[in-house]
Amino acid sequence: MDSIAPSLIRLPSPIGRLELTADSESILSLSIERAGHLPLEQSPESPSPLLERAATELAEYFAGTRTGFDLPIRLTGGTAFQRSVWQGLAGLGFGEVISYGELGASIGRPGSGRAIGGAVGANPVPILIGCHRVLAANGRITGYSGGNGIRTKAWLLDHEGIQHVGTRSSVTDE
């Protein structure tokens, strides 16, 4: 990673403000606003050409004109297990869905649903690597760590036309 501070940009979206960081070569993180706050909100923005490109691609995604991202991503941090889950998620395309169990089996860790869920929730680049595309085997949303949680996940699933079963805490008429 670069020894200089990463670039930082914030942008509006239908699910709340987004905050992205990058080094000179790759996107490092994407955070979705939660309760009006972003993790690096005290830091000044420092845009870069890569982050401007990411902002354009995300705007196209939210507008419904883009179904895939063409951005270099560096998965930093996390355990080897988490990185294997994130790599598994990276293979899911727009509108595709997988269960926690299927994801575990696909990376050689069948029967590790709870650990898979934890790794999915730790994804440092949600949306770009579609962790919202993971559902319980019965199609139910069991949680989401980004933005406003289940409501954010339901919005992303609906945006991609992915069928899902709501939960008692989800809001479907917003």
C-alpha positions as semicolon CSV with decimal commas, in nm:
position;residue;x (nm);y (nm);z (nm)
1;M;0,000;0,000;0,000
2;D;0,111;0,357;-0,060
3;S;0,286;0,532;0,227
4;I;0,078;0,846;0,167
5;A;-0,273;0,882;0,304
6;P;-0,538;0,722;0,086
7;S;-0,761;0,934;-0,134
8;L;-1,111;0,994;-0,001
9;I;-1,440;1,094;-0,161
10;R;-1,802;1,115;-0,047
11;L;-2,105;1,100;-0,271
12;P;-2,482;1,090;-0,239
13;S;-2,681;0,778;-0,319
14;P;-3,039;0,655;-0,278
15;I;-2,928;0,454;0,028
16;G;-2,740;0,737;0,200
17;R;-2,405;0,902;0,153
18;L;-2,118;0,679;0,046
19;E;-1,755;0,722;0,146
20;L;-1,480;0,562;-0,063
21;T;-1,106;0,541;-0,011
22;A;-0,836;0,438;-0,255
23;D;-0,463;0,428;-0,291
24;S;-0,300;0,516;-0,623
25;E;-0,400;0,182;-0,779
26;S;-0,709;0,036;-0,609
27;I;-1,031;0,102;-0,421
28;L;-0,971;0,015;-0,053
29;S;-1,307;0,074;0,114
30;L;-1,667;0,177;0,065
31;S;-1,882;0,277;0,362
32;I;-2,255;0,347;0,361
33;E;-2,384;0,620;0,590
34;R;-2,531;0,487;0,915
35;A;-2,745;0,710;1,137
36;G;-2,616;1,017;0,954
37;H;-2,248;0,932;1,002
38;L;-1,957;0,802;0,797
39;P;-1,638;0,651;0,945
40;L;-1,401;0,917;0,812
41;E;-1,634;1,217;0,819
42;Q;-1,379;1,423;1,013
43;S;-1,123;1,380;0,734
44;P;-1,118;1,617;0,438
45;E;-1,199;1,479;0,096
46;S;-0,903;1,417;-0,133
47;P;-1,040;1,302;-0,468
48;S;-0,839;1,109;-0,723
49;P;-0,905;1,006;-1,082
50;L;-0,978;0,650;-0,963
51;L;-1,231;0,771;-0,705
52;E;-1,395;1,000;-0,963
53;R;-1,431;0,696;-1,191
54;A;-1,580;0,499;-0,901
55;A;-1,827;0,782;-0,835
56;T;-1,936;0,775;-1,200
57;E;-1,979;0,396;-1,200
58;L;-2,176;0,404;-0,874
59;A;-2,403;0,681;-1,008
60;E;-2,466;0,466;-1,317
61;Y;-2,539;0,162;-1,097
62;F;-2,792;0,356;-0,891
63;A;-2,947;0,503;-1,208
64;G;-2,998;0,148;-1,339
65;T;-2,765;0,185;-1,638
66;R;-2,471;-0,019;-1,502
67;T;-2,480;-0,381;-1,389
68;G;-2,112;-0,440;-1,320
69;F;-1,813;-0,246;-1,197
70;D;-1,482;-0,209;-1,376
71;L;-1,275;-0,090;-1,082
72;P;-0,956;-0,230;-0,931
73;I;-1,020;-0,336;-0,571
74;R;-0,761;-0,429;-0,311
75;L;-0,901;-0,642;-0,032
76;T;-0,691;-0,535;0,264
77;G;-0,718;-0,659;0,618
78;G;-0,936;-0,947;0,722
79;T;-0,835;-1,303;0,789
80;A;-0,751;-1,553;0,517
81;F;-1,099;-1,700;0,570
82;Q;-1,267;-1,360;0,531
83;R;-1,069;-1,284;0,216
84;S;-1,175;-1,621;0,069
85;V;-1,540;-1,532;0,138
86;W;-1,494;-1,189;-0,022
87;Q;-1,334;-1,350;-0,327
88;G;-1,633;-1,585;-0,348
89;L;-1,869;-1,288;-0,333
90;A;-1,675;-1,112;-0,608
91;G;-1,793;-1,381;-0,851
92;L;-2,159;-1,287;-0,804
93;G;-2,300;-1,061;-1,071
94;F;-2,585;-0,813;-1,080
95;G;-2,913;-0,984;-0,993
96;E;-2,749;-1,308;-0,880
97;V;-2,811;-1,448;-0,534
98;I;-2,651;-1,715;-0,319
99;S;-2,727;-1,858;0,024
100;Y;-2,480;-1,850;0,309
101;G;-2,457;-2,230;0,288
102;E;-2,396;-2,227;-0,088
103;L;-2,128;-1,962;-0,046
104;G;-1,958;-2,171;0,223
105;A;-1,967;-2,481;0,002
106;S;-1,831;-2,283;-0,295
107;I;-1,517;-2,188;-0,098
108;G;-1,468;-2,533;0,050
109;R;-1,620;-2,454;0,391
110;P;-1,958;-2,629;0,397
111;G;-2,149;-2,609;0,724
112;S;-1,985;-2,281;0,828
113;G;-2,287;-2,055;0,773
114;R;-2,241;-1,845;1,086
115;A;-1,873;-1,779;1,008
116;I;-1,966;-1,705;0,647
117;G;-2,221;-1,451;0,771
118;G;-1,960;-1,280;0,984
119;A;-1,717;-1,260;0,693
120;V;-1,987;-1,130;0,459
121;G;-2,066;-0,858;0,714
122;A;-1,701;-0,754;0,728
123;N;-1,677;-0,694;0,350
124;P;-1,479;-0,367;0,315
125;V;-1,632;-0,279;-0,024
126;P;-2,008;-0,346;-0,017
127;I;-2,197;-0,285;-0,342
128;L;-1,874;-0,316;-0,542
129;I;-1,848;-0,670;-0,407
130;G;-2,214;-0,757;-0,365
131;C;-2,249;-0,888;-0,011
132;H;-2,616;-0,783;-0,030
133;R;-2,665;-1,077;-0,269
134;V;-2,635;-1,334;0,012
135;L;-2,961;-1,457;0,166
136;A;-3,072;-1,735;0,396
137;A;-3,157;-2,063;0,219
138;N;-3,528;-1,972;0,237
139;G;-3,467;-1,636;0,065
140;R;-3,498;-1,437;0,387
141;I;-3,288;-1,133;0,468
142;T;-3,114;-1,216;0,793
143;G;-2,914;-0,897;0,834
144;Y;-2,690;-0,641;0,672
145;S;-2,407;-0,445;0,830
146;G;-2,410;-0,151;0,586
147;G;-2,611;0,167;0,605
148;N;-2,949;0,121;0,769
149;G;-2,913;-0,255;0,784
150;I;-3,196;-0,467;0,649
151;R;-3,371;-0,168;0,483
152;T;-3,052;-0,091;0,290
153;K;-3,010;-0,455;0,185
154;A;-3,376;-0,477;0,076
155;W;-3,333;-0,163;-0,136
156;L;-3,023;-0,305;-0,308
157;L;-3,195;-0,642;-0,370
158;D;-3,505;-0,471;-0,510
159;H;-3,284;-0,247;-0,728
160;E;-3,128;-0,559;-0,881
161;G;-3,461;-0,743;-0,915
162;I;-3,360;-1,012;-0,664
163;Q;-3,655;-1,186;-0,501
164;H;-3,634;-1,203;-0,124
165;V;-3,847;-1,260;0,181
166;G;-3,884;-0,958;0,407
167;T;-3,840;-0,966;0,780
168;R;-4,048;-0,815;1,058
169;S;-3,807;-0,523;1,076
170;S;-3,793;-0,452;0,703
171;V;-3,987;-0,167;0,549
172;T;-4,124;-0,249;0,207
173;D;-4,333;0,056;0,124
174;E;-4,060;0,321;0,126
